[in-house]
Amino acid sequence: MWQVLPVNSKSQLKAFIDFPHALFKGDPNYVPELFIAQRDLLTPGKHPFHEHSTVQPFLAYEGNKVVGRIAAVLNRNHNQTNHQNDGFFGFFDCINHQEVANLLFSQAAKWLKEQGAETMIGPVNPSTNETCGLLVEGFDSPPVVMMTYNKPYYLDLLERAGLTKQVDLIAYQFTEHYNERPFRMTKILEERLERKGIKIRPINLKKFKEEAAKLREVYNQAWDKNMGFVPMTPQEFDYMAKDLKMILDPDFCMVAEHDGEIVGFSLSVPDINQVLINVKNGRLFPTGLLKLLFQKKKINGLRIIALGVLENYRKLGIEACFYGHAMEEFKKKKMKVAEASWILENNTLMNQGLLNMDAKPYKKYRIYEKAI
């Protein structure tokens, strides 16, 4: 009745990318992924992830109708960095039918086991440097840019298939009525940092390529102790930076320099999902591009997407200055809502810091695992 087949053609890849549009039809919180971006992400030769790793997508069919999808991911950089034999799954979407879900997970696990993997972890699409995590709390609003969304029943599908929680990822929300008290110290903190030779400044878009190379070094060092972290290759970081530059507002991207060397950075981006939610089936042509151009100025949301400081420079107030600048610009540009995401549940320093700023934990995402 059901069958799961590997994706081996352009038409199958198109069906793989488009399946969620039919599954989520009528869901007011569903934001379609851009077709071009998903196609390139999943195509060897188009995205640098494939230079070191392998992604094998699968489709579940009932007759000729697609009823589910999954991708098995062998991330060789992850295994080399963390000395593991892990496999991953991602891009999971499925009708509410346990047998279909079981077949998809079984097929992904079989493929991963053939590659030598001993565990299956996910969802990651295709790594923790991209979108990842299953939404388990906070279904009452759309996801912000580069965050995932799924039906509540996915939780049961995964757990009944034998997957168990590895870790939760928390998303925090600030509204326009945020408590300004914690940010009033920003100027004093900056003056104190400057006396130590540390300067906070906006990113220099005129030297973007040079800045991005320095930011990658900080990113790979500042996040290296996070669960399952995989350093980004120069090609991967450049690819992501090029994409982000298209929506970047330099007022929301700050760096910390010590004697001219970048020791930390924060990146916040306008929530482009407020526009993409109205782009039918993720197609920019013929009308999606116009929506993107004309509605971009109406965006009133922000995602604080990354904030990292080298270990020797932590607890000096740099992180507080980054948040202070972001919220100052948030207020100046009359934005309504900001999300800080994602934060590992066991990252006590970051979680407590956000709670101290009266940020509200409002969405929770989960990474699952299973021995195979």
Disulfide bonds with the S-S distance in Angstrom:
none
